[in-house]
Amino acid sequence: DLRPVLARAQRPISCVIVDGMAHTRTFAEAFVRFAGTRVSVTIVGPIPAPPASADDARLDAFIDTLHDRMVATLNAMRQTTPTTPFRAPAPAG
């Protein structure tokens, strides 16, 4: 539930949208199973946080808008393909 976090947010919010990590279900898995994974990342924001005085209905509307924006961004990410994929340099030696 994001409502308690958003009710206290005093700074703008940024969303990190990552495509390609569906095989991980937790943050721990994301770090353990990261090797060999190809992902696309887009950061959306800053988005002004709702005012601290926002009621639950306003917070829910903000969350719905945030969700819609994240889904639209993910769909846009999937419509494009990078012209040159990033490849980490080989280790020296």
Disulfide bonds with the S-S distance in Angstrom:
none
